[in-house]
Amino acid sequence: MKIKELTDTEIDRIVEMAWEDRTPFDAILAQFGVSEAEVITIMRREMKPSSFRMWRARVQNRATKHSALRTPEIDRFKCTRQRSISMNKYR
């Protein structure tokens, strides 16, 4: 799988967004053009194996990470306090 060229800052933000419970993979795709499979590849590459396994177990089939599994009441992906993060262009 070929992942587009990303800066270190973009990779750091993708990892951060992937760890956030309320940020769906669709938000990462919209902001960075990186699919869920590519996020998994990035996480595997950037994390220690034990940390990757813990993250993978956490997000697998998690409703908040997959827009299709979310309840209709959840209509945002970030905390209201995150508005100060300038890279959050989605929404």
C-alpha positions, -999 to 999 in steps of 0.1 A, spaced: 0 0 0 14 34 -10 7 61 14 10 97 1 39 118 12 30 133 46 50 157 68 60 148 103 34 173 116 7 156 95 17 121 107 17 134 144 -18 148 139 -31 116 122 -18 95 152 -34 120 176 -67 119 158 -66 81 156 -61 79 194 -91 102 200 -122 81 207 -147 105 190 -127 112 158 -140 88 131 -117 76 104 -139 95 79 -126 128 95 -90 117 90 -98 108 54 -115 142 48 -87 162 63 -56 142 51 -68 120 23 -57 89 43 -80 59 44 -87 37 75 -63 10 61 -36 36 56 -41 50 92 -36 14 105 -4 12 85 8 45 99 -1 35 134 17 2 131 48 20 117 48 49 143 40 30 175 56 3 196 41 -31 189 24 -33 223 10 2 219 -3 -7 184 -20 -38 197 -37 -19 225 -49 8 201 -61 -18 176 -81 -36 202 -96 -3 213 -108 9 179 -118 -23 163 -156 -22 157 -158 9 180 -189 28 170 -174 62 175 -145 55 152 -167 43 123 -193 68 111 -216 41 98 -218 25 133 -224 58 151 -258 67 166 -275 97 149 -272 117 181 -234 119 176 -231 146 149 -196 159 157 -162 142 160 -144 165 183 -147 180 218 -159 216 218 -127 226 236 -106 215 206 -116 245 185 -82 261 192 -64 233 172 -58 250 139 -53 218 119 -89 207 126 -104 218 93 -131 191 92 -164 208 103 
